[in-house]
């Protein structure tokens, strides 16, 4: 489970996620990460405002990446950010215990895949009525 809030650990993890090249806090990046204003980031940083539990858990989760903190059913699953040079920003991925990565688009496709599998179970051997959508070829290997 998640550890109790620790202000020193919060600042350390936030700095790990949003640091400038000089190893100081990048307040605009931290604000974008948490979905809050830069002023609020500085209030959290200087202990002038109480850090909400949700902000603590988000920073902890993104810095550590271990979804097992939610419970044993998530053991081995992780979340991580990776720089995408094509889009020029960090992208978030989910990784299962076998180290298979899933993008947000992969997760959005799950209901479609479940519907396709259910149809194939009810009508084996017949052509599918579910329209198959193909991923566009990006040419990036």
N, C-alpha and C positions, 0 to 999 in steps of 0.2 A: 504494500500500500504506500501511499504518498507519505513522506516524512512531514513532521510538523514544520511550520514556517520558521525559517531562520533568516533574518535580514542580511547577515553576512553572506550566506550561501546564495540568497536571491541576487545580490549585487554581483557576486562572482559568476553565476550562471548567465545573468543578463549581459555581463561584459564578454563572456565567452560567445554569446550569440550575436552581439552588436558592438563590435569594437572598431575603432579607427585604426589606421596603420601605426599610430603612436601608442596603441594599447589604452586609449581612453574611451569612455562611453560615447557611442554614436547615437545621440538622442533621437534624431530623425528615424534611423533604422529601428531602434527599439520601439519607438512610437508606432511605426508601421507594423511591426511584428505583433504588438499587443492590441492594435486598433484603438489607441488612445492618443492624446495630445502630447507634444514634447514637454509641456509644462507639467503634466501629470507624471511623466517619466522622471523628471527632475525632483518632483515631490517625493516619489517612491525612493529614488536614489539617496536623497538627503534625510530620509526618515521624517519628513514633514507631513506625510499622509500614510495611512494604513494601506498596505498592499492587500487587495482582495484575494480571497482564496483561489478564485478562478485564474487570476494573473499569476500567482505563485505556481499553481499546477501547470499552466501552459508553459511557463519559462522552464520549469523542472522537466517537463515532458519533452520539449523541443531540445533542451540541452543534453539530456540523458538518452532520449530516444527509446527507452524501454517501456513498452506498453504493459508489461507484466506488473507494473505498479497498480494497475486497475484491478487485478485479480488473477488467480491461477489459470483461468481460461485463456488469458492473453500471454501466457509465458512463452517466450521465444519470439514474439512479434515485436517489431520496432518501427519507429517513424523517424525519418531523417530528411534533411534538406541537402540538395545537391545543386551546384551552380549549373545553369543551363545557358551555354554560350549562344545558342540560337535565339532565345527570348531575352537574354541579358538580365536574368534574375534567378533567384533561388527557386527551386520547385520542391514540393514536399512529396515524399513517396512513403508507402507502407511496405514493409518487408515481412514475409512470413518466416516461420522457423527454418524452412528449407532455403532461405535467402532469395526467394523469388520476389521481385519488386512489382508493386502495383501503383499505377498513376491514378490521379482523380478520374480520368477518362475510363480507365479499366473498371473502377468501382461503379461509375455511372452505368456501365454496360451490364452489370450483374442482373438486374431485373429482366432484361431482354434475354440473357443467356438462360436464366431459370425458366422463362416462358418457352423458349425453344426446346429445352430438355423435357419439360412437361408435355409438350405437344408430341414429341418423338416417342415418349413412353405410351401415350394414349393411342397413337396411330403408327405403329411400327411398320416399316417398309413402304409407307406412302410418302410422296414428296411433301416437304414442309410448306405450310401456308404462311409461315413467318418469313418476312422479307429479310434476307441476309444482307447486312451492310458490310462492306469491305473497308478495312483501314486504308487511308490514302498512303501511297508510297512516297516517303519523304526524300529518298535518295541519300540519306545520311548513314546508311549501313546499319 
